[in-house]
Amino acid sequence: MAKNVLGTELQACSHQPVTGFYRDGCCNTGAGDVGLHIVCAVMTEEFLTFSAEAGNDLITPNQLADFPGLNPGDRWCLCVSRWKEALAAGTAPPVVLEATHMSALEFVTLEDLQAHAFSH
């Protein structure tokens, strides 16, 4: 079983909408996940706008990709590189630590993730 950034069992990020590279609700990763969709983040208007302006429109639904489009408040497994870009730009969305894959710690610090922790 995969571990989260806190060293405990990786929890589900979202089943509504269904997220994750494998569309299993979790921020699991594997050889095919070149984008490393491992940060469970809670979408904000500010981040969704930032992401769209950076070339990744997460707002518009795409039926071909079975993508519903996201709204503020939705949880989604983000690419760790995009979260890191948003952090540098001051628009990083809140992170669900229990649902963020431990591999994220290879790219961002636990302190940065904790500073943006989503409070339930």
TORVO-499210 format. One record per residue: residue number from 1; residue in one letter; z, y, x of N, C-alpha, C in turn. Coordinates in pm, 1 decimal. Each point is the difference from the previous one (the first is absolute). Layout:
REM residues N
+-----+-----+----------+----------+----------+----------+----------+----------+----------+----------+----------+
|   n | res |      n_Z |      n_Y |      n_X |     ca_Z |     ca_Y |     ca_X |      c_Z |      c_Y |      c_X |
+-----+-----+----------+----------+----------+----------+----------+----------+----------+----------+----------+
| NUM |   A |        Z |        Y |        X |        Z |        Y |        X |        Z |        Y |        X |
...
+-----+-----+----------+----------+----------+----------+----------+----------+----------+----------+----------+
This chain:
REM residues 120
+-----+-----+----------+----------+----------+----------+----------+----------+----------+----------+----------+
|   n | res |      n_Z |      n_Y |      n_X |     ca_Z |     ca_Y |     ca_X |      c_Z |      c_Y |      c_X |
+-----+-----+----------+----------+----------+----------+----------+----------+----------+----------+----------+
|   1 |   M |      0.0 |   -119.6 |     84.5 |      0.0 |    119.6 |    -84.5 |      0.0 |    124.5 |     87.9 |
|   2 |   A |    -81.8 |     96.7 |    -36.7 |    -10.9 |    125.3 |     75.4 |    129.2 |     80.0 |     -9.5 |
|   3 |   K |     22.4 |     81.9 |     99.8 |    118.4 |     86.1 |      5.6 |    -40.9 |    145.5 |    -18.6 |
|   4 |   N |     94.2 |     80.4 |    -47.6 |    -23.9 |    142.7 |    -15.2 |     56.1 |     75.6 |    121.3 |
|   5 |   V |    -12.2 |    131.4 |     -1.5 |     44.2 |     81.8 |    113.0 |    151.0 |     -1.1 |     19.4 |
|   6 |   L |     73.2 |    -50.1 |    -98.7 |    145.2 |    -10.2 |     10.2 |     42.9 |   -137.0 |     52.1 |
|   7 |   G |    -98.4 |    -90.5 |     18.2 |     28.9 |   -133.2 |     51.8 |     35.1 |   -102.7 |   -105.3 |
|   8 |   T |    -13.6 |     37.9 |   -127.6 |     27.0 |    -94.0 |   -108.7 |   -132.4 |    -43.5 |    -62.8 |
|   9 |   E |      7.8 |    -86.5 |    -98.9 |   -121.0 |    -52.7 |    -63.9 |    -82.2 |    111.3 |    -64.4 |
|  10 |   L |   -130.1 |     -1.9 |     25.9 |    -91.4 |    100.0 |    -56.0 |      1.1 |     -8.8 |   -152.2 |
|  11 |   Q |     25.6 |    112.4 |    -64.8 |      2.0 |      7.3 |   -146.0 |   -136.7 |     44.5 |    -52.0 |
|  12 |   A |    -22.8 |    -23.7 |   -127.7 |   -125.0 |     43.6 |    -63.2 |     -5.9 |    152.5 |     -1.2 |
|  13 |   C |   -119.5 |     52.4 |     14.8 |    -22.3 |    144.7 |     -5.9 |    -34.8 |     40.1 |   -143.2 |
|  14 |   S |   -103.7 |    -63.9 |    -57.0 |    -40.3 |     34.0 |   -137.1 |    -87.9 |   -108.8 |    -60.6 |
|  15 |   H |     30.1 |    -30.1 |   -125.0 |    -85.7 |    -89.0 |    -78.9 |    -70.2 |     78.5 |   -110.4 |
|  16 |   Q |     32.5 |    129.8 |    -12.1 |    -60.6 |     85.3 |   -101.7 |    -16.4 |    139.2 |     57.5 |
|  17 |   P |   -108.0 |     33.9 |     67.6 |   -117.6 |    -84.7 |     22.5 |     26.2 |   -103.6 |    110.0 |
|  18 |   V |    -78.5 |   -106.0 |     -2.5 |     14.4 |   -105.1 |    100.6 |    -52.5 |     52.4 |    133.1 |
|  19 |   T |     85.2 |     -4.5 |    100.9 |    -33.9 |     55.4 |    130.6 |     -0.6 |   -107.4 |    107.2 |
|  20 |   G |    -24.2 |     41.9 |    121.0 |     -0.4 |    -88.4 |    115.5 |   -140.7 |    -41.5 |     37.6 |
|  21 |   F |    -21.1 |    -22.8 |    128.2 |   -130.9 |    -42.8 |     47.9 |    -44.8 |   -126.3 |    -72.4 |
|  22 |   Y |     95.2 |    -88.6 |    -27.4 |    -31.9 |   -125.4 |    -68.2 |     17.6 |      9.9 |   -151.6 |
|  23 |   R |     28.8 |    120.4 |    -48.9 |     24.1 |     24.4 |   -143.3 |    103.1 |    -99.3 |    -55.2 |
|  24 |   D |    109.7 |    -12.6 |     77.1 |    110.2 |    -86.8 |    -42.1 |    125.7 |     80.1 |    -31.6 |
|  25 |   G |    -13.4 |    133.8 |     -0.6 |    113.3 |     85.4 |    -31.2 |     84.7 |     35.8 |    121.1 |
|  26 |   C |    -27.8 |    -63.5 |    114.9 |     78.3 |     21.9 |    121.6 |    -86.7 |     58.9 |    110.1 |
|  27 |   C |     65.8 |     68.0 |     94.7 |    -70.4 |     58.4 |    113.4 |     -9.9 |   -102.2 |    113.4 |
|  28 |   N |    -47.3 |   -119.6 |    -34.1 |    -25.0 |   -103.9 |    100.0 |   -122.7 |     36.8 |     80.3 |
|  29 |   T |    -12.3 |    -58.3 |    117.7 |   -115.1 |     25.8 |     84.8 |    -44.1 |   -129.5 |     66.6 |
|  30 |   G |   -118.3 |      2.0 |     53.8 |    -54.6 |   -116.8 |     67.1 |   -123.3 |     40.6 |     77.7 |
|  31 |   A |    -67.3 |    -97.6 |     56.7 |   -114.7 |     25.0 |     87.3 |   -109.0 |     84.0 |    -67.2 |
|  32 |   G |    -23.0 |    -17.4 |   -129.1 |   -105.2 |     73.8 |    -68.6 |     34.7 |    143.2 |    -34.1 |
|  33 |   D |    126.5 |     35.6 |      9.6 |     46.9 |    133.0 |    -39.5 |    -11.6 |     97.3 |    117.0 |
|  34 |   V |   -123.3 |     41.7 |     28.9 |    -21.4 |     88.8 |    114.2 |     62.9 |    137.7 |    -19.8 |
|  35 |   G |     20.1 |     41.5 |   -125.5 |     61.7 |    129.3 |    -27.4 |    151.1 |     -1.8 |      4.7 |
|  36 |   L |     59.4 |   -118.6 |      6.5 |    145.2 |    -16.2 |      0.4 |     65.8 |     72.7 |   -117.7 |
|  37 |   H |    -19.4 |    -53.1 |   -118.8 |     56.2 |     54.7 |   -123.8 |    145.2 |    -45.9 |    -12.5 |
|  38 |   I |     88.9 |     59.7 |     78.6 |    134.9 |    -53.9 |     15.2 |    112.8 |     96.4 |    -35.4 |
|  39 |   V |    -32.7 |    122.1 |    -40.0 |    103.1 |     97.1 |    -38.0 |      1.9 |     13.2 |   -151.7 |
|  40 |   C |    110.5 |    -39.3 |    -60.7 |     14.8 |     15.7 |   -145.3 |     45.4 |    143.0 |    -26.3 |
|  41 |   A |    -89.7 |     77.9 |    -59.3 |     27.9 |    141.8 |    -22.9 |     -7.5 |     33.4 |   -148.3 |
|  42 |   V |     76.8 |     99.9 |    -39.0 |     -1.0 |     52.2 |   -136.0 |    -90.4 |    123.0 |      0.9 |
|  43 |   M |   -107.9 |     -8.6 |    -76.6 |   -100.2 |    106.0 |      1.7 |     57.0 |    132.5 |    -50.1 |
|  44 |   T |    -43.6 |    106.7 |     66.8 |     30.2 |    136.1 |    -43.6 |   -132.6 |     72.8 |    -17.4 |
|  45 |   E |     -0.5 |    103.8 |    -79.3 |   -121.0 |     81.8 |    -18.3 |    -48.4 |     52.7 |    134.5 |
|  46 |   E |     94.9 |     45.2 |     80.8 |    -32.9 |     56.9 |    131.3 |    -68.4 |   -104.1 |     89.8 |
|  47 |   F |     53.5 |   -122.7 |      2.7 |    -60.6 |   -102.6 |     84.4 |   -136.0 |    -42.8 |    -53.6 |
|  48 |   L |    -12.5 |    -16.9 |   -130.7 |   -127.9 |    -41.1 |    -57.3 |   -109.7 |    101.2 |     32.1 |
|  49 |   T |     33.1 |    127.2 |     -4.1 |    -95.1 |    105.4 |     35.5 |    -34.2 |     -8.4 |    148.4 |
|  50 |   F |    103.1 |    -16.2 |     84.6 |    -21.3 |    -13.2 |    144.6 |    -92.7 |   -117.7 |     30.4 |
|  51 |   S |     26.2 |   -113.9 |    -61.8 |    -79.0 |   -120.1 |     25.7 |   -145.7 |     19.2 |    -42.7 |
|  52 |   A |    -20.3 |     61.2 |   -117.2 |   -136.4 |     25.0 |    -47.5 |    -74.4 |     92.0 |     96.3 |
|  53 |   E |     68.5 |    104.3 |     46.7 |    -61.8 |     94.3 |     93.7 |    -28.5 |    -65.7 |    135.2 |
|  54 |   A |     74.9 |   -106.1 |     32.5 |    -19.7 |    -72.0 |    126.0 |   -103.1 |   -112.1 |    -15.4 |
|  55 |   G |    -61.1 |     -9.4 |   -118.8 |   -108.1 |    -95.5 |    -19.2 |     37.0 |   -129.1 |    -70.8 |
|  56 |   N |    123.5 |    -11.2 |    -49.6 |     40.7 |   -120.4 |    -72.5 |     53.0 |     40.1 |   -137.5 |
|  57 |   D |    -88.1 |      2.6 |    -97.3 |     34.0 |     39.0 |   -136.6 |     75.9 |   -114.2 |    -68.0 |
|  58 |   L |    129.0 |     19.9 |    -17.0 |     83.8 |    -99.6 |    -67.5 |     22.3 |     33.7 |   -147.3 |
|  59 |   I |    -62.5 |    106.9 |    -46.2 |     20.0 |     46.2 |   -137.7 |   -104.4 |    -59.4 |    -94.9 |
|  60 |   T |   -124.6 |     -2.9 |     44.2 |   -110.5 |    -42.5 |    -85.9 |     -7.3 |   -152.1 |    -11.4 |
|  61 |   P |      1.4 |    -53.2 |   -123.1 |    -13.5 |   -145.8 |    -16.9 |   -134.2 |    -49.9 |     52.4 |
|  62 |   N |     -0.7 |   -124.0 |     51.1 |   -121.7 |    -63.3 |     48.5 |     -0.4 |   -143.4 |    -52.0 |
|  63 |   Q |    -74.3 |    -22.8 |   -108.6 |     -1.0 |   -131.6 |    -62.6 |    -56.9 |   -107.5 |     91.9 |
|  64 |   L |    -97.3 |     33.9 |     83.3 |    -59.6 |    -98.0 |     90.4 |    102.0 |    -54.5 |     99.5 |
|  65 |   A |     93.8 |     83.6 |     39.9 |    102.8 |    -40.8 |     94.4 |    128.1 |    -42.2 |    -71.8 |
|  66 |   D |     -4.3 |     -6.4 |   -133.8 |    117.0 |    -33.2 |    -80.1 |    116.3 |     94.5 |     33.3 |
|  67 |   F |    -34.1 |    128.6 |     11.7 |     97.9 |    102.5 |     35.7 |     21.4 |     92.4 |   -118.6 |
|  68 |   P |    123.4 |      9.4 |    -51.9 |     26.1 |     76.3 |   -121.0 |      7.0 |    150.8 |     17.0 |
|  69 |   G |     10.5 |     47.4 |    123.9 |     28.4 |    141.5 |     22.8 |    149.8 |     20.0 |     -7.5 |
|  70 |   L |     52.4 |     86.7 |     83.5 |    144.8 |     17.8 |      7.9 |     42.8 |    135.1 |    -54.6 |
|  71 |   N |    124.7 |      2.7 |    -45.0 |     62.5 |    120.7 |    -52.2 |    130.7 |     23.5 |     74.0 |
|  72 |   P |     48.6 |    124.3 |     -0.4 |    131.4 |     24.4 |     58.5 |    102.6 |    -94.9 |    -62.8 |
|  73 |   G |     85.8 |    -56.3 |     83.9 |    101.3 |    -94.6 |    -46.0 |    -39.3 |   -145.7 |     18.9 |
|  74 |   D |   -131.6 |    -27.4 |     10.3 |    -44.8 |   -137.4 |     25.3 |     40.1 |    -40.3 |    141.8 |
|  75 |   R |     29.8 |   -128.9 |     15.8 |     25.8 |    -54.8 |    133.2 |   -126.6 |    -68.5 |     49.4 |
|  76 |   W |    -27.6 |     15.7 |    130.8 |   -122.9 |    -55.3 |     55.7 |     21.0 |    -34.4 |    146.6 |
|  77 |   C |    -61.9 |   -107.8 |     45.6 |      5.4 |    -38.2 |    141.6 |   -103.3 |     81.7 |     76.8 |
|  78 |   L |     48.3 |     94.9 |     75.5 |    -87.4 |     88.3 |     77.8 |    -26.0 |    -56.9 |    138.4 |
|  79 |   C |   -113.7 |     40.3 |     55.5 |    -27.1 |    -28.2 |    141.0 |    101.7 |     79.6 |     81.8 |
|  80 |   V |     59.8 |    -65.5 |     96.6 |    102.1 |     66.8 |     80.7 |    -57.9 |    121.5 |     72.7 |
|  81 |   S |   -126.9 |     -6.0 |     39.9 |    -61.3 |    114.1 |     69.4 |    -10.7 |    121.4 |    -92.7 |
|  82 |   R |    -30.7 |    -21.1 |   -128.8 |     -9.1 |    112.1 |    -94.7 |    137.5 |     59.7 |    -24.6 |
|  83 |   W |    103.5 |    -85.6 |    -11.0 |    135.3 |     52.2 |    -19.7 |     40.0 |     84.6 |    120.9 |
|  84 |   K |    -34.5 |    -47.5 |    119.0 |     33.1 |     72.2 |    122.8 |    -74.0 |    134.3 |      5.5 |
|  85 |   E |   -126.6 |      1.9 |    -43.1 |    -76.1 |    126.0 |     -7.0 |     66.9 |     96.4 |    -97.9 |
|  86 |   A |     41.7 |    -52.7 |   -115.0 |     66.6 |     83.4 |   -100.6 |    133.0 |     53.0 |     53.3 |
|  87 |   L |     70.5 |    -82.3 |     75.9 |    125.7 |     43.4 |     61.6 |    -25.7 |    119.6 |     91.1 |
|  88 |   A |   -101.7 |    -10.0 |     83.6 |    -33.6 |    109.3 |     91.8 |    -41.5 |    125.8 |    -74.9 |
|  89 |   A |    -60.5 |    -18.2 |   -117.9 |    -47.0 |    113.7 |    -80.6 |    108.4 |     54.7 |    -93.3 |
|  90 |   G |    116.4 |    -65.8 |     -2.7 |    108.8 |     45.9 |    -86.3 |    -15.4 |    -41.9 |   -144.7 |
|  91 |   T |    -83.3 |   -102.4 |    -26.6 |    -23.4 |    -43.7 |   -137.9 |     31.9 |   -148.3 |    -20.5 |
|  92 |   A |     80.6 |    -58.2 |     87.8 |     31.0 |   -143.5 |    -11.5 |     71.9 |    -29.2 |   -130.3 |
|  93 |   P |    -49.1 |    -99.3 |    -74.7 |     67.0 |    -36.3 |   -124.9 |    126.2 |    -80.7 |     28.9 |
|  94 |   P |     92.6 |     -5.0 |    -96.0 |    120.4 |    -81.3 |     16.4 |    -34.8 |   -147.3 |     22.3 |
|  95 |   V |     84.6 |    -67.4 |     76.2 |    -22.0 |   -138.8 |     38.4 |    108.3 |    -89.2 |    -60.9 |
|  96 |   V |    -41.6 |   -115.6 |    -53.4 |     94.6 |   -101.0 |    -47.5 |     24.1 |    -93.0 |    118.6 |
|  97 |   L |    110.5 |     19.1 |     68.4 |     28.3 |    -71.2 |    124.8 |      2.5 |   -151.5 |    -19.1 |
|  98 |   E |     59.3 |    -46.1 |   -109.3 |     13.4 |   -143.7 |    -25.8 |   -135.1 |    -67.7 |    -20.9 |
|  99 |   A |   -102.5 |     79.1 |    -33.4 |   -132.8 |    -54.3 |    -27.9 |   -102.8 |     37.5 |    106.3 |
| 100 |   T |     45.3 |     61.2 |    110.2 |    -88.6 |     38.4 |    109.7 |      8.6 |   -106.3 |    109.3 |
| 101 |   H |   -114.5 |    -55.5 |     36.3 |     -7.9 |   -110.6 |     96.3 |     52.3 |     42.5 |    137.5 |
| 102 |   M |     72.0 |    -90.6 |     64.3 |     59.8 |     30.5 |    130.9 |   -103.3 |     39.7 |    105.6 |
| 103 |   S |   -125.4 |    -39.2 |    -16.0 |   -105.0 |     37.7 |     95.8 |    -18.8 |    150.8 |      8.0 |
| 104 |   A |     43.0 |     72.3 |   -102.2 |    -12.4 |    145.9 |      1.8 |     74.3 |     60.0 |    119.5 |
| 105 |   L |    104.8 |    -69.1 |     45.2 |     80.9 |     52.1 |    110.1 |    -75.1 |     -0.1 |    133.4 |
| 106 |   E |   -116.2 |    -63.1 |      3.8 |    -83.0 |      5.0 |    120.0 |    -74.4 |    133.6 |      8.9 |
| 107 |   F |     -1.0 |     75.4 |   -110.3 |    -79.6 |    123.5 |     -6.8 |     82.1 |    124.0 |    -32.8 |
| 108 |   V |    108.7 |    -17.1 |    -73.7 |     86.8 |    111.4 |    -37.0 |    145.0 |    -42.4 |     23.1 |
| 109 |   T |     86.7 |     97.4 |     14.1 |    140.0 |    -33.1 |     26.1 |     76.0 |    -26.3 |   -129.9 |
| 110 |   L |    103.2 |    -81.2 |     13.1 |     87.2 |    -24.2 |   -114.8 |     63.1 |    130.9 |    -46.0 |
| 111 |   E |     30.6 |     88.3 |     94.8 |     60.1 |    128.7 |    -34.5 |    -93.7 |     83.7 |    -87.7 |
| 112 |   D |   -129.7 |      2.0 |     32.9 |    -95.3 |     74.4 |    -83.0 |    -10.0 |    -61.4 |   -139.1 |
| 113 |   L |     -2.7 |   -133.3 |     -4.8 |     -7.3 |    -66.6 |   -130.1 |    126.9 |     27.9 |    -81.4 |
| 114 |   Q |    114.9 |     -9.2 |     64.2 |    126.6 |     25.5 |    -69.6 |     10.1 |    144.4 |    -48.5 |
| 115 |   A |    -54.7 |     92.2 |     78.1 |      3.1 |    141.8 |    -38.8 |    -83.8 |     24.4 |   -126.5 |
| 116 |   H |    -90.7 |    -92.3 |    -29.3 |    -86.2 |     11.8 |   -117.4 |     27.5 |   -111.8 |   -101.1 |
| 117 |   A |    117.1 |    -60.4 |      9.6 |     35.0 |   -111.3 |    -87.3 |      6.8 |     44.6 |   -144.9 |
| 118 |   F |    -58.2 |    -81.5 |    -86.0 |      5.3 |     23.9 |   -144.7 |    137.7 |    -39.9 |    -48.6 |
| 119 |   S |     62.8 |     90.1 |    -73.6 |    131.4 |    -34.3 |    -57.0 |    -20.9 |    -40.7 |   -145.2 |
| 120 |   H |     40.2 |   -121.6 |    -28.4 |    -24.6 |    -62.0 |   -130.5 |     68.1 |     74.1 |   -110.6 |
+-----+-----+----------+----------+----------+----------+----------+----------+----------+----------+----------+
